[in-house]
């Protein structure tokens, strides 16, 4: 079970990210507590590349072919033209995410969601 500080940290994440199906996201973060610090680190990087008030959504995605396979997606919702958005995501990858990827332990993916 999570201690109080971790619950407070998850609550703080809700100020930075929209939790899609919050119960699933919270449960996933409780099962993968190492992702909490990584998500705190990711947010300023998302801001750096997508502007001061990015709409970032956390959603647990289940592989339909392997129901036990779940992954947390940090989806950056954008109105940018696809080419511009993909270019920004590529810079985010190159400047931060590739180096941070190991910390995700295969449980987090950062991607785009076009609004």
N, C-alpha and C positions, 0 to 999 in steps of 0.2 A: 504494500500500500504506500501511497505517496505521503511524505511529511508535509507540514504546513507551508514551508518555504516553496516547495515545488508546486503546490496548488496555487500559491500567490504568483509564481512565475508563469504558470499557464494562464492565469487571469490577466497578467500583463501582456501576454502574447495576443489576447483577444482585443487589445487596444491597437495592435499593429496589423492583425490579419482578421479577415472574416472567416469564421469557422462554418463551413458548410456541413450540415448534420453534426452539430456541436458535440453530441454525446459520443459519436464515433471518433471524432478528432481527439477529444479529451482522453478517451479510453486508449487510443493509439499512442498518445504522448505518455500516458501512464505506463504503458507496456514498453515504450522506447524512450526513457527519460533523457538519454544522450542527445535527442533531437531538440530539446528545449533550448539549450545554449546555442546550438547551430542555427536555429530559427531566429534567435536574437541577433546573431552575427549576420544572418542573411538579409535582414530587413534594411539596414543602412546601405547594403550593396544594391538592393533592389531600388531604393530611393536614388542612389547615385546614378543608376542607369535609366530609370523610368520616371524620374521626377519626384517632387517633394511629397505628393500625396498619392502614391500608387495604390491601386485597389488590388491587394494580394489576398488570395483565398486559399485556405487549407482544406483539403478534401481527402478522405481515405478512399482509395480506389482498389477494388477487388478484381483480380484476374478471373474472368468468367470460366476459364478452363481449369483453374486451380483455386478454388474458393478459399483455401487457407492462405493463399498468397495475397497479402495486402501491402500497399505502399501509400505513404503520405505524399500528396502532391501539393506544392506551393505554386499556385497558378497566378500569374501576373495578368490581371484583366487589363486590356488595352484597347484604345480606339485608334491607335497608330496604324498607318498602312502596314500590311504584313511585312514588306521588305524592311521597313524601318524597325519594326518590333523585333524581327528575327536578327537584325544586325545588332541591336542593343542586347538581346539575349546572348548572342555570340560573344560580345565584349564582356558581359557579366561572367560567362563561362571561362573565358581566357584570363580575366583579371582576378577572379576569386573562386568560382565554383569548382573548377578542375582540381585546384589545390585542396579545397575543403571537402571534396567528394568522399574521401576515405572516411571522414568523420560521420557521414550519413549511414555507413554500414549497409548500403543497399536499401534503406528504408525511406528515403526522401528523394523526390524528383522535383526540379524546378522547371516550369514550362510556361507557355503563354496560353491565355484564353482570350479570344477576340470577342469584344463586346458588340 
